[in-house]
Amino acid sequence: MTDHALLLVNLGSPASTSVADVRRYLNQFLMDPYVIDLPWPVRRLLVSLILIKRPEQSAHAYASIWWEEGSPLVVLTRRLQAAMREHWPHGPVEMAMRYGEPSLPSVLQRLASQGVRKVTLAPLYPQFADSTVTTVVEQARQVVAEHKLALEMAVLRPFFDQPEYIDALVESARPYLQQDYDHLLLSFHGLPERHLKKLDPTGNHDFQAADCCKDSSPEMLAVCYRGQCLRSAQLFARQMGIPDGKWSVSFQSRLGKAKWIEPYTEARLDELGKSGVKKLLVMCPAFVADCIETLEEIGDRGREQFVEAGGEELVLVPCLNDHPQWVQALKTLCEKAD
């Protein structure tokens, strides 16, 4: 049976570190209404202002972490794709990027032209957000409808609390956590608080609460990104046997002046450095592949900030990337997709 493809989808990357390529990528990314959820004219004006200076700054950041083979995110996703080919017996395994290349529309059309009749779409995001999961699923459905592709589609749902994902996190991080360290910071990607509020079925959920979604209904947790991040962190720390007080959660990558979910990673790095923490481990469990947000934002700028605040060593724990246990976990999760 070769007509059931697996399609791994990640965020994307500029084609190169040139300012022009970075500007093109940022424009596509930021003009997505699921990313900046403002009316088109306002979004266009805002993005145009961002694109005056941001591409040059981002190009410098990308250049500092770029590999000989290309973008770390793309290279690592390709490695995962190659590993998954050995574990997915149902058909081809492909990869696509929501922004940049290879594009999701082009890969779906190619699969349909090759006679594939079913695709398991796997957005590589453990926790749910409109700006990650929804935009991938909606673009895929739009492509299938517009081009009248004869494709049945199953979708991998967010797996933030699935044992396979937590087990893979534990095994991939174990070598780092078996060493001496003072504190573990689990830094998740941030989101504007309004992204969570507009999905809130209760209308009055406290997205800044320290125990966000701890006792919430399954319906609330299903749309609460912050609650899902906290649940992932709690399950990981419990399974790893890390005592309370030796780990904490934060949120990184703020953009603009809107209120984002807290605590902010930048603030936590300062607090930890000033509080006497000397060796800090940082994990980024919202990402399954290392990228500019992990390698540059945490591994370079975050390390510098922590040392300036009084710390001595920041160790970035790699993402799952193509770790064998993650490959097996992803195969199991994808085979349960519906």
C-alpha positions in Angstrom: 0.0 0.0 0.0 1.6 3.2 -1.1 -1.3 5.7 -1.4 -1.3 7.0 2.2 1.3 9.8 2.6 2.6 11.4 5.7 3.2 15.1 5.4 5.3 16.8 8.1 4.7 20.6 8.3 6.9 23.1 10.1 6.9 26.9 10.3 9.4 27.7 7.6 12.5 29.7 7.0 14.0 32.3 4.7 15.6 30.9 1.6 18.9 32.5 2.6 20.3 35.0 5.0 20.1 37.9 2.5 18.0 40.8 3.6 15.8 40.4 0.5 15.0 36.8 1.3 14.4 37.5 4.9 12.0 40.4 4.0 10.1 38.1 1.7 9.8 35.5 4.3 8.7 37.9 7.1 6.1 39.5 4.8 4.5 36.1 4.1 4.7 35.1 7.8 3.4 38.4 9.3 0.6 38.9 6.7 -1.0 35.6 7.8 -4.2 36.7 9.5 -3.7 33.9 12.0 -0.4 35.4 13.1 -1.4 39.1 13.2 -5.1 38.9 13.7 -6.0 42.5 12.6 -8.1 43.7 9.7 -6.1 43.6 6.4 -5.5 47.3 6.0 -4.2 47.6 9.6 -2.2 44.5 9.2 -0.7 45.7 5.9 0.3 49.0 7.5 1.8 47.4 10.6 3.8 44.8 8.6 5.1 47.5 6.2 6.4 49.4 9.2 8.0 46.3 10.7 9.6 45.5 7.4 11.5 48.8 7.4 14.2 47.7 9.9 13.3 44.1 11.0 14.6 42.2 7.9 18.2 43.5 8.3 18.1 42.7 12.1 16.7 39.2 11.4 19.1 38.6 8.5 22.0 39.2 10.9 20.5 36.8 13.5 19.9 34.1 10.8 23.4 34.5 9.6 24.8 33.8 13.1 23.1 30.3 13.3 23.0 29.3 9.6 24.5 25.9 8.7 26.5 24.9 5.6 23.5 22.8 4.5 21.1 25.7 5.0 18.5 26.8 7.6 18.8 24.6 10.7 15.0 24.3 10.9 14.7 23.1 7.3 17.8 20.8 7.6 16.5 19.2 10.9 13.0 18.7 9.5 14.5 17.0 6.4 16.5 14.7 8.8 13.2 13.9 10.6 11.6 13.2 7.2 14.4 10.8 6.3 14.1 9.0 9.6 10.3 8.7 9.3 10.5 7.1 5.9 12.0 4.0 7.6 9.0 3.9 10.0 6.0 4.8 7.8 5.1 1.8 5.6 1.9 3.3 4.2 3.3 5.5 1.5 5.6 8.5 0.9 6.8 10.8 3.6 7.1 14.4 2.6 7.8 17.7 4.4 6.5 21.2 3.8 6.8 24.6 5.3 3.9 26.9 6.1 6.0 29.9 5.0 8.8 29.6 2.5 9.9 26.5 0.6 9.0 23.7 0.1 5.5 25.2 0.2 2.5 23.3 1.5 0.4 23.9 -1.7 3.1 22.6 -4.0 3.7 19.5 -2.0 0.0 18.6 -1.7 -0.5 19.1 -5.5 2.6 16.9 -6.2 1.3 14.1 -3.9 -2.1 14.2 -5.6 -0.5 14.0 -9.0 1.5 10.9 -7.9 -1.7 9.0 -7.1 -1.7 9.5 -3.4 -5.3 9.3 -2.1 -4.9 9.9 1.6 -2.6 12.3 3.5 -1.9 12.4 7.2 -1.1 16.1 7.8 1.3 16.5 10.8 1.7 20.1 12.0 4.8 19.7 14.1 3.5 21.7 17.1 2.9 20.0 20.4 0.6 22.7 21.7 -2.4 24.3 20.0 -2.5 27.8 18.6 -4.3 29.4 15.7 -1.0 30.9 14.5 0.6 27.5 14.2 -1.9 24.6 13.9 -5.0 26.2 12.6 -3.2 28.1 9.8 -1.6 24.9 8.5 -4.8 22.9 8.5 -6.8 25.7 6.9 -4.2 26.3 4.2 -4.2 22.5 3.4 -8.0 22.3 3.2 -8.1 25.4 1.0 -5.5 24.0 -1.4 -7.5 20.7 -1.6 -10.8 22.5 -2.3 -9.4 25.1 -4.7 -7.5 22.6 -6.8 -10.2 19.9 -6.5 -7.6 17.4 -5.2 -8.8 13.9 -4.6 -7.2 13.7 -1.2 -8.6 12.4 2.0 -7.0 14.1 4.9 -6.3 13.0 8.5 -4.8 15.6 10.9 -2.4 15.0 13.8 -3.9 16.9 16.7 -1.8 18.7 19.3 0.0 16.2 21.4 1.1 18.3 24.4 0.1 15.7 27.0 0.5 12.5 25.0 2.8 9.9 26.7 4.7 9.3 23.5 5.7 13.0 23.3 6.6 13.3 27.0 8.6 10.1 26.9 10.6 11.4 23.9 11.2 14.7 25.7 12.5 12.9 28.7 14.8 10.6 26.8 16.2 13.3 24.6 16.9 15.6 27.6 18.1 12.9 30.0 21.9 13.2 29.2 21.7 16.9 30.1 19.6 16.6 33.2 21.9 13.8 34.6 24.6 16.4 35.0 24.8 18.9 37.9 22.7 22.1 37.3 21.0 24.6 39.5 17.7 25.2 37.6 15.8 24.1 34.5 13.9 26.8 32.6 11.3 25.5 30.1 10.9 28.3 27.7 7.9 28.1 25.3 7.1 30.4 22.4 4.9 33.3 23.5 1.6 34.5 22.1 -0.4 37.7 22.4 -3.0 37.2 25.2 -5.7 38.3 22.8 -5.1 35.1 20.7 -6.2 33.1 23.7 -9.0 35.3 24.8 -10.8 35.1 21.5 -11.0 31.3 21.8 -12.0 31.3 25.4 -15.4 29.5 25.7 -16.0 30.8 29.2 -15.3 34.4 28.4 -13.5 35.0 31.7 -10.5 32.6 31.9 -7.4 34.0 33.7 -4.6 33.3 31.2 -2.0 34.7 33.6 -2.8 32.4 36.5 0.1 30.4 37.8 -2.0 27.3 37.6 -3.7 28.2 34.3 -6.1 25.4 33.2 -5.1 23.2 36.1 -8.8 22.4 36.9 -10.3 23.5 33.6 -12.7 21.5 31.5 -11.2 19.5 28.5 -12.9 22.1 26.2 -11.1 24.9 27.8 -7.7 23.2 27.9 -8.1 22.2 24.2 -7.9 25.9 23.2 -5.7 27.3 25.9 -2.1 27.4 24.6 -0.7 28.6 28.0 -2.5 25.8 29.8 -1.1 23.2 27.4 2.4 24.5 27.8 2.1 24.3 31.6 0.7 20.8 31.3 3.6 19.7 29.1 6.1 21.1 31.6 4.4 19.6 34.6 4.3 16.1 33.0 7.9 16.3 31.9 9.2 17.5 35.3 7.2 14.8 37.1 8.4 12.0 34.8 12.0 13.3 35.0 11.8 13.5 38.8 12.7 17.2 39.0 11.7 18.6 42.4 9.4 21.7 42.6 11.5 24.9 42.8 14.2 23.5 40.6 12.3 24.2 37.4 10.1 26.9 36.0 8.2 28.0 32.8 8.5 31.1 30.7 7.5 32.4 27.3 9.8 33.9 24.7 9.8 35.7 21.3 7.6 38.8 22.0 6.9 41.1 19.1 5.3 44.5 19.4 3.6 46.3 22.3 0.6 44.0 22.8 0.2 42.1 26.1 1.7 38.6 25.7 1.4 35.7 28.0 3.7 35.7 31.0 6.2 35.2 32.6 8.5 36.5 29.9 11.8 34.5 29.3 13.9 37.7 29.3 12.6 38.6 32.8 13.2 35.0 34.1 16.8 35.0 32.8 17.5 38.2 34.7 15.7 36.9 37.9 17.6 33.6 37.8 21.0 35.2 37.2 20.4 37.6 40.0 19.1 35.0 42.4 22.3 33.0 42.5 21.6 30.4 39.8 25.0 29.6 38.3 24.3 26.8 35.9 21.0 27.1 34.0 19.6 24.5 31.6 17.0 25.8 29.1 14.6 23.6 27.1 12.2 24.8 24.4 9.4 22.2 24.3 7.1 24.2 22.0 9.6 23.5 19.2 10.4 20.0 17.9 13.3 21.2 15.8 16.1 23.7 16.7 15.6 27.0 14.9 16.4 30.7 15.2 14.3 31.0 18.4 16.3 28.3 20.2 19.8 28.6 18.7 20.0 32.4 18.5 17.4 33.8 20.8 18.2 31.5 23.7 21.6 30.0 22.8 23.2 33.3 22.0 21.3 36.3 23.3 19.8 34.5 26.2 23.1 33.1 27.3 24.7 36.6 27.1 21.8 38.1 29.1 22.0 35.3 31.8 25.7 35.8 32.3 25.3 39.6 32.5 22.7 39.1 35.2 25.2 37.1 37.3 24.9 33.5 36.0 27.9 31.5 34.9 26.7 29.0 32.3 23.6 28.5 30.2 23.2 25.2 28.5 20.7 24.9 25.7 19.1 21.5 25.7 18.6 20.5 22.0 15.0 20.1 20.7 13.7 16.6 19.8 15.1 17.0 16.2 15.5 13.5 14.8 16.0 11.7 18.2 15.1 8.0 17.7 12.5 8.0 20.4 10.9 11.0 18.9 10.8 9.3 15.5 9.0 6.4 17.0 6.7 8.6 19.0 5.7 10.6 16.0 5.0 7.5 14.0 2.7 6.2 16.7 0.9 9.6 17.1 0.5 9.9 13.3 -1.0 6.5 13.0 -3.7 7.5 15.5 -4.5 10.7 13.6 -8.1 11.1 12.3 
